[in-house]
Amino acid sequence: MEKARFKVRGIELVGDVYKSEDGAAKRPAVAIIGPMTYQKEQAPTEYARRMGDAGYVAIAYDSRYRGESGGAPRAWENPAHKVEDLKAAITYLKSRDDVDENRVFVLAICQGSSVAFRAAAELRGELCGLATIAGHYRDPEGDLEWLTEDGLAARKAIGEAARAKFEATGEVDYVKAVDQTDMNVGMPGEFVWVWYQPWADRGQWENRYAVMSDADLLAFDSIGAARQLTAPWLMIHGDNCFIPSAARRHMEAVPETTRTKTIWDDTPHLAYYDQSDVIDRATEEVVNWFRAA
């Protein structure tokens, strides 16, 4: 592994690059983006290591406001900024001497998938392929299923008030990113708390969420970008992954001229984050898809 540092809008982003020592002069490359509030050492690193072993130059990086990357305020979830960060990671990969700039891909996990859609739509012919795993796909129907009508409206209002406060005073309101019982957090419910809290307990992830994030996050959707997608897309999902109906709507929204493949099974959502055999299987599917792109 080697450290990578690159900038977007003057902010330094930090990533870990994995590649095999096979002597190849030019290799395909993949930028890996993780779930909401992710840090690179979590699921992105699991996939980056495996993609590196498969012959790719693979980068797992921290989006701005989290982990080793710069930017303030900290723990701000801004998907538009994450789109810029992902595009910057792709540009970084293409600048490397050991990368075939015509063979650069994106692998996205959970809510990173919605960011990846927007980046892919904006890059159009510059991206060779896209793979999304256990995606959290964003459209109005999915947001209602995620937060309910009342919860969605309340979070938007509170987020907009927090953003106005920040813009007026520079003060940032924070809540936890996850909590076992408190629903007024970034990612409510025991389902995510059980997975994320041990990372916080080990000091490897910050359990904090800027409340104003909701003003940006809940105004963002990926269904519009899906309608513009031209890059070949592999979707790995299933009925035990997050909001399967939104995944189906996104696949239906993609233009008929765009090559796609769906792998749909009963694997639990979080198994794609840290279960070795599941990640091995998913990575193999991604590698096969990218090779055929």
Secondary structure as GFF3:
##gff-version 3
##sequence-region A 1 293
A	DSSP	beta_strand	2	8	.	.	.	ID=ss1
A	DSSP	beta_strand	11	18	.	.	.	ID=ss2
A	DSSP	beta_strand	27	33	.	.	.	ID=ss3
A	DSSP	alpha_helix	43	53	.	.	.	ID=ss4
A	DSSP	beta_strand	57	61	.	.	.	ID=ss5
A	DSSP	alpha_helix	79	95	.	.	.	ID=ss6
A	DSSP	beta_strand	99	109	.	.	.	ID=ss7
A	DSSP	alpha_helix	112	123	.	.	.	ID=ss8
A	DSSP	three_ten_helix	124	126	.	.	.	ID=ss9
A	DSSP	beta_strand	129	133	.	.	.	ID=ss10
A	DSSP	alpha_helix	140	147	.	.	.	ID=ss11
A	DSSP	alpha_helix	149	169	.	.	.	ID=ss12
A	DSSP	beta_strand	174	175	.	.	.	ID=ss13
A	DSSP	beta_strand	178	179	.	.	.	ID=ss14
A	DSSP	beta_strand	187	188	.	.	.	ID=ss15
A	DSSP	alpha_helix	190	201	.	.	.	ID=ss16
A	DSSP	beta_strand	209	210	.	.	.	ID=ss17
A	DSSP	alpha_helix	213	217	.	.	.	ID=ss18
A	DSSP	alpha_helix	223	226	.	.	.	ID=ss19
A	DSSP	beta_strand	233	238	.	.	.	ID=ss20
A	DSSP	alpha_helix	244	253	.	.	.	ID=ss21
A	DSSP	beta_strand	260	265	.	.	.	ID=ss22
A	DSSP	alpha_helix	271	274	.	.	.	ID=ss23
A	DSSP	alpha_helix	276	292	.	.	.	ID=ss24
###
